[in-house]
Amino acid sequence: MSTLTTTIKYNYNYDSEDDILYLSIGEPEPSITKEIEEGIFVRKSIKTKRITGITILDYKFRKKNKMKINVPEGINLDNIKL
């Protein structure tokens, strides 16, 4: 039995003035945004409904204060170094 392994390409930008993290997954495509909890937004492809990115308000504040950041399964924020 073989297993198909794919690597998801993450790109991120951080707005230090407003403390906002923008994370994009894969190639840019038209998406819609939904707030899944206060200050955490998920973008999904209009065509496929797959997640194309997330936006987190108060990102460094949340990390500094060890607040849980709830993101969809499969998205790992551990590799983000600011």
VEXLUM-137281 format. One record per residue: residue number from 1; residue in one letter; chain; x, y, z of N, C-alpha, C, CB in turn. Coordinates in Angstrom, 2 decimals. Glycine has a CB too. Example, Ala and Ser with C-alpha at 12.3 -4.5 7.8 and 13.67 -1.06 7.14 Angstrom:
2
resi:resn:chain:n_px:n_py:n_pz:ca_px:ca_py:ca_pz:c_px:c_py:c_pz:cb_px:cb_py:cb_pz
1:a:A:13.19:-5.69:7.80:12.30:-4.50:7.80:13.20:-3.30:7.80:11.31:-4.47:9.05
2:s:A:12.85:-2.25:7.08:13.67:-1.06:7.14:12.90:0.03:7.87:14.08:-0.60:5.72
# end
This chain:
82
resi:resn:chain:n_px:n_py:n_pz:ca_px:ca_py:ca_pz:c_px:c_py:c_pz:cb_px:cb_py:cb_pz
1:m:A:0.85:-1.18:0.00:0.00:0.00:0.00:0.89:1.23:0.00:-0.96:0.00:1.22
2:s:A:0.59:2.20:-0.85:1.37:3.43:-0.89:0.56:4.56:-0.29:1.80:3.77:-2.34
3:t:A:1.28:5.52:0.22:0.64:6.68:0.83:1.02:7.92:0.04:1.04:6.82:2.32
4:l:A:0.06:8.71:-0.29:0.30:9.96:-0.99:0.56:11.05:0.04:-0.91:10.33:-1.91
5:t:A:1.72:11.67:-0.09:2.07:12.75:0.82:2.12:14.04:0.04:3.42:12.47:1.52
6:t:A:1.45:15.05:0.56:1.49:16.36:-0.08:2.04:17.38:0.90:0.09:16.78:-0.57
7:t:A:2.73:18.34:0.38:3.24:19.42:1.19:2.39:20.65:0.93:4.74:19.69:0.90
8:i:A:1.86:21.20:1.99:1.04:22.39:1.86:1.96:23.60:1.96:-0.08:22.44:2.95
9:k:A:1.84:24.49:1.01:2.66:25.70:0.98:1.97:26.79:1.79:2.91:26.17:-0.48
10:y:A:2.64:27.20:2.87:2.14:28.29:3.71:2.94:29.54:3.42:2.21:27.91:5.22
11:n:A:2.28:30.63:3.27:2.91:31.95:3.22:2.24:32.78:4.29:2.78:32.61:1.79
12:y:A:3.05:33.56:4.99:2.42:34.42:5.99:3.06:35.80:6.00:2.52:33.78:7.37
13:n:A:2.25:36.75:6.42:2.67:38.13:6.61:2.15:38.57:7.96:2.15:39.06:5.46
14:y:A:2.95:39.39:8.62:2.56:39.89:9.92:2.56:41.41:9.90:3.49:39.35:11.03
15:d:A:1.45:42.00:10.30:1.31:43.44:10.41:1.60:43.79:11.87:-0.13:43.93:9.95
16:s:A:2.83:44.24:12.15:3.22:44.51:13.54:2.51:45.74:14.12:4.72:44.71:13.61
17:e:A:2.15:46.68:13.29:1.47:47.88:13.78:0.10:47.54:14.35:1.33:48.91:12.66
18:d:A:-0.62:46.64:13.68:-1.97:46.27:14.11:-2.04:44.88:14.75:-2.91:46.32:12.94
19:d:A:-0.89:44.18:14.85:-0.81:42.85:15.45:-1.77:41.86:14.79:-1.11:42.93:16.94
20:i:A:-1.61:41.74:13.47:-2.46:40.83:12.69:-1.58:39.87:11.90:-3.39:41.63:11.73
21:l:A:-1.88:38.58:11.99:-1.19:37.57:11.21:-2.09:37.14:10.05:-0.81:36.34:12.09
22:y:A:-1.53:37.18:8.85:-2.23:36.73:7.64:-1.51:35.48:7.15:-2.26:37.85:6.52
23:l:A:-2.20:34.35:7.08:-1.62:33.10:6.62:-2.37:32.65:5.38:-1.66:32.01:7.73
24:s:A:-1.63:32.40:4.31:-2.23:31.92:3.07:-1.77:30.49:2.83:-1.87:32.84:1.86
25:i:A:-2.66:29.69:2.29:-2.37:28.28:2.02:-2.50:28.04:0.53:-3.32:27.34:2.82
26:g:A:-1.42:27.59:-0.08:-1.46:27.30:-1.51:-1.47:28.56:-2.35:-2.67:26.47:-1.84
27:e:A:-1.83:28.40:-3.60:-1.87:29.51:-4.53:-3.10:30.39:-4.25:-1.89:29.00:-5.99
28:p:A:-2.96:31.70:-4.42:-4.11:32.60:-4.20:-5.28:32.26:-5.13:-3.69:34.06:-4.40
29:e:A:-6.48:32.35:-4.60:-7.68:32.14:-5.41:-8.85:32.88:-4.76:-8.00:30.62:-5.55
30:p:A:-9.88:33.17:-5.52:-11.04:33.86:-4.96:-11.62:33.08:-3.78:-12.12:34.07:-6.05
31:s:A:-11.80:33.79:-2.68:-12.24:33.13:-1.44:-13.26:33.99:-0.71:-11.05:32.83:-0.53
32:i:A:-13.97:33.34:0.21:-14.87:34.05:1.10:-14.32:33.89:2.52:-16.35:33.51:1.00
33:t:A:-14.63:34.85:3.38:-14.11:34.85:4.74:-15.23:34.70:5.74:-13.32:36.14:5.01
34:k:A:-14.96:33.89:6.78:-15.93:33.69:7.85:-15.19:33.77:9.18:-16.68:32.31:7.69
35:e:A:-15.75:34.52:10.12:-15.17:34.59:11.46:-15.60:33.35:12.23:-15.61:35.90:12.21
36:i:A:-14.63:32.51:12.63:-14.96:31.27:13.33:-15.00:31.45:14.84:-13.96:30.18:12.97
37:e:A:-14.33:32.47:15.32:-14.45:32.92:16.70:-13.91:34.33:16.73:-13.69:31.98:17.72
38:e:A:-14.13:35.03:17.82:-13.75:36.44:17.85:-12.28:36.62:17.48:-14.02:37.03:19.24
39:g:A:-12.06:37.37:16.39:-10.70:37.70:15.96:-9.98:36.65:15.13:-9.89:37.99:17.13
40:i:A:-10.64:35.55:14.81:-10.04:34.52:13.96:-10.94:34.28:12.76:-9.80:33.19:14.76
41:f:A:-10.37:34.51:11.58:-11.13:34.43:10.34:-10.52:33.35:9.44:-11.14:35.80:9.61
42:v:A:-11.38:32.58:8.80:-10.95:31.54:7.87:-11.42:31.91:6.47:-11.50:30.14:8.28
43:r:A:-10.52:31.80:5.51:-10.87:32.04:4.11:-11.01:30.69:3.41:-9.80:32.93:3.39
44:k:A:-12.09:30.54:2.64:-12.34:29.31:1.89:-12.57:29.63:0.43:-13.54:28.54:2.47
45:s:A:-12.08:28.74:-0.42:-12.24:28.89:-1.86:-13.72:28.94:-2.22:-11.54:27.74:-2.60
46:i:A:-14.06:29.86:-3.09:-15.44:29.96:-3.56:-15.82:28.70:-4.34:-15.64:31.22:-4.44
47:k:A:-14.89:28.18:-5.14:-15.18:27.01:-5.97:-15.15:25.69:-5.20:-14.20:26.93:-7.11
48:t:A:-14.05:25.44:-4.45:-13.85:24.12:-3.85:-14.20:24.04:-2.37:-12.42:23.70:-4.03
49:k:A:-14.36:25.19:-1.72:-14.65:25.28:-0.28:-13.46:24.86:0.59:-15.86:24.40:0.06
50:r:A:-12.29:24.60:-0.01:-11.12:24.25:0.80:-10.57:25.52:1.43:-10.03:23.54:-0.07
51:i:A:-9.87:25.39:2.55:-9.32:26.53:3.26:-8.15:27.10:2.47:-8.87:26.13:4.69
52:t:A:-8.20:28.41:2.24:-7.14:29.09:1.51:-6.32:30.00:2.41:-7.72:29.89:0.36
53:g:A:-6.77:30.20:3.65:-5.99:31.02:4.57:-6.74:31.34:5.84:-5.58:32.29:3.90
54:i:A:-5.99:31.94:6.77:-6.59:32.41:8.02:-6.01:33.78:8.34:-6.33:31.40:9.18
55:t:A:-6.76:34.54:9.10:-6.32:35.83:9.61:-6.57:35.82:11.11:-7.06:37.03:8.89
56:i:A:-5.55:36.20:11.87:-5.68:36.20:13.33:-5.36:37.60:13.85:-4.74:35.14:13.98
57:l:A:-6.37:38.22:14.47:-6.18:39.53:15.10:-5.51:39.33:16.46:-7.54:40.28:15.25
58:d:A:-4.71:40.29:16.87:-4.02:40.25:18.17:-3.14:39.01:18.32:-5.05:40.29:19.31
59:y:A:-2.46:38.64:17.25:-1.69:37.39:17.23:-0.59:37.36:18.31:-1.06:37.19:15.86
60:k:A:0.29:38.36:18.34:1.37:38.34:19.34:0.81:38.46:20.76:2.37:39.49:19.08
61:f:A:-0.23:39.25:20.93:-0.87:39.37:22.25:-1.36:38.01:22.72:-2.04:40.38:22.19
62:r:A:-2.01:37.26:21.81:-2.52:35.93:22.16:-1.38:34.99:22.53:-3.32:35.34:20.99
63:k:A:-0.29:35.01:21.72:0.86:34.14:21.99:1.53:34.51:23.31:1.88:34.22:20.84
64:k:A:1.76:35.80:23.51:2.44:36.28:24.72:1.67:35.89:25.98:2.61:37.80:24.67
65:n:A:0.34:35.94:25.90:-0.51:35.63:27.05:-0.96:34.18:27.08:-1.70:36.53:27.05
66:k:A:-0.32:33.35:26.23:-0.58:31.91:26.17:-2.07:31.59:25.99:-0.07:31.24:27.44
67:m:A:-2.73:32.40:25.18:-4.13:32.17:24.88:-4.22:31.11:23.79:-4.85:33.49:24.43
68:k:A:-5.18:30.23:23.90:-5.38:29.21:22.87:-5.85:29.88:21.59:-6.39:28.14:23.34
69:i:A:-5.19:29.52:20.48:-5.58:30.04:19.17:-6.21:28.88:18.41:-4.36:30.65:18.40
70:n:A:-7.51:28.90:18.29:-8.23:27.82:17.63:-8.23:28.04:16.12:-9.68:27.71:18.16
71:v:A:-7.54:27.16:15.41:-7.52:27.20:13.95:-7.97:25.83:13.45:-6.09:27.58:13.40
72:p:A:-8.41:25.75:12.20:-8.86:24.47:11.65:-7.76:23.40:11.73:-9.30:24.65:10.20
73:e:A:-8.19:22.17:11.89:-7.28:21.04:11.96:-6.39:21.01:10.72:-8.07:19.72:12.09
74:g:A:-5.13:20.71:10.95:-4.18:20.64:9.84:-3.37:21.91:9.65:-4.90:20.34:8.59
75:i:A:-3.76:22.99:10.30:-3.00:24.23:10.21:-2.13:24.33:11.45:-3.94:25.48:10.08
76:n:A:-0.81:24.41:11.21:0.15:24.43:12.30:0.80:25.81:12.38:1.22:23.33:12.10
77:l:A:0.61:26.48:13.51:1.19:27.80:13.70:2.56:27.75:14.37:0.24:28.65:14.52
78:d:A:3.03:26.55:14.73:4.29:26.42:15.45:5.50:26.90:14.66:4.49:25.01:15.85
79:n:A:5.45:26.80:13.34:6.59:27.16:12.51:6.66:28.64:12.18:6.55:26.37:11.23
80:i:A:5.71:29.42:12.66:5.70:30.85:12.35:6.61:31.57:13.36:4.24:31.44:12.39
81:k:A:7.63:32.19:12.81:8.61:32.92:13.65:8.51:34.39:13.31:10.08:32.39:13.43
82:l:A:8.19:35.19:14.31:8.07:36.64:14.11:9.15:37.37:14.88:6.68:37.14:14.53
# end
